[in-house]
């Protein structure tokens, strides 16, 4: 049975190699940002809070025309430094803090979390988001799921036995990624006082080389948390799987789940 990594691990584990994380992770679909900004319903998005900005994959796209203020809250000190370097001189305020206790003032048109919300306690985070939003302001939560068994992704299916017994992050289980549990997320948003709740899942397909797969898995929290010898063994097994079973080109399906809601007027 796989165990669970404590949420606190997410505050420091990714900063061990920011550049490696940034290079290994896939950007989010352009259509996702189009839905965010085109769905403003006459309420322009000028002020944004981004939760767990990481290395700025989403930050760069959230800095869309018309955005005047973007507060990027990042608890990992190394990642906060990375963000300040990457977005120096732009309209980005980097706050190195846990989101729930972060010193953020003002009201916002959008609070967004890209592949980060699972590191928070939703019972504490959702009320804080609600309080930061202006009336009719939007919440947007989304994730990339790189490994989902049973969706026609043979590489995902083949890797699952290699993960048996490993402690997994709050977003994952041996059955799949929790971002794809639509009832869970839609129910949480409604219970927290958001209306106009909706979701969309984007599907993309790509090919991974052995080096790509190794880098992707090396960026995962549960792999970074392993002792060095176990980490090296797992990464070697992932690379060998691509080379031997997929002849060096493993198909990879990436599902991006987006959840939206509005603060009531």
C-alpha positions, 0 to 999 in steps of 0.5 A: 500500500502506498502512503501519503506525503505530508502537505508540508513537503510541498513548501520546500521540495521543489526548490531543490532544483527549480530549473530542472522542475521548470524544464521538465514540466509541461505548460498548460493549454492555451485554451485554458487561459482563453477560457479564463480571460474570455469568460470574464463576462464584462468584468475585466481581470486586472488584479490576480493572486496566484497560489503556489506560483512555483517557477512561473509556468502559469504566471507568464500566461496570467500576465495578460494584457490588462492585468495591472497587478499579479501577486504570486504567493510561493512558500518555497524560498528558493522558488520565490527567488527564482520568480523574482529573477524571472519576472523582475521589472514586471507587474508581479509581486512575489510573496514568500509565504504560505497562502493562508497566512500570506500578507496580501491586501486588496481585492482581486478579480481572480485567484488562481492555483496551477498544480498547487492547490493539493498542497493546501488544506481546502477548509482553510484555503477556500475561505481565504480565497473567497475573502480576497475576491471582489463580488463576482470575482473568479476562482480557478484551480487546475492541474496537469495529470501526466499519469492516469491509468485506464485512459489509453495511455500505455506508458501510464499503465506500464509505470504504475507497478514501479510506484507500488509502495511509494508514498505519494503526494496529496494529489495522487493515488494508485487509482489516478490523479485527484484533479479528475474527481469532478464531484469532489472539486465541484462540491468543495467549491459550492460548499465554500460559497462559490456559484457558476461552478464549472469544469473542463478537461483538456487532453493532449498527447505527446511522445517522451524519450527516456531522457524526457521521462527521467526528467519528468519523474525527477521533478515529482515531489514523491521522487525527490523525497526518496533516499538517493539510492532509491531515487536513482533506481526508480529513475533508471527503471523509468528510463529503461521502460521507455527504451525497452518497452516503447523503443525510446518513444513512449506515448504520454497523455496529459489531462488538464483539469480546470475548475471555475467558480465565482464569488456571489454578488 
